[in-house]
């Protein structure tokens, strides 16, 4: 947020950053406790999150969290 890197933007709210951090922390905890199934972060807010933005892609990859803007695809992924 402070550096105005996505999902933050200058003059924007912190809520997008909080959403990402909470999701990443939950996924970290799941992985640490042996959860190996697919995890997907799905958003329609591609303006703030990108596809995902390179800054987020690294964090998502570190916990094996897939990014998408397609809800039907996300539901299919977590069910398979």
N, C-alpha and C positions, 0 to 999 in steps of 0.2 A: 504494500500500500504506500509506504513512504517514498519509494522510488518511482511510483506511478507506472509500474509494470503490470501488464494484464494478469489477473482480471481487474486490477485497479486502474483508475484513470484520474487524471488531474481534475480536482473538483468533484470527483465521484464519491460514492459511499463505500464504506468498508464491508458491506454485507456480502459482496461477491467474493472477497478475500476470505471472509469467515466461512462461507459455504465450502470453498475449496479446502481450506485448512482442516475443517471438521471431517470432510470426506476422506482426505488423505490420512488423518490420524486414526479414524475408524478402520480404514483399510490396513494401516500399519499394525494396529492391534489385532485385527482378524488374522493377518498373516503370521504374526508372532505367536498366536495361539493355534496355529496349524491349519487354518482355513485355506484350502487350496483351490476352491472353485472360482469361477470367473467373477470379477467385479467390474462394473461399468459405471462411469460417470456420464450421465446423459443430461444435456441442456439444450434449450432452444435459443439461448443467449449467445449466439456466435459472435456478436459484436464485442462483448467483453471477454469471452473465453477463447476466442480464436478457434482453431481446428486441430488440436489445441495449440495455443501459443507455445513457441519453443521453450519458454521459461517453465511452463506447466508440463510439457511433454516429458522432460527429464524427471520431474517429481512423480508423475503418473507411472512412468516406466519402472522407477525404483520400487514400487509396491505392486507392480503388475496390475495396474488399473487402466482399463480401456476407456477412451474418450469417444463420444458420439453425440450427434445432434438428432439422431433418428430413434425415436422411442420404440417403434415396433422392432427394429433391429436389436436394441438393447434388451428388450424383454425376451426375444428369441435367444440371444446370447446367454443370458443368465439361466435360461431353462434347459439349455443343452449341456 
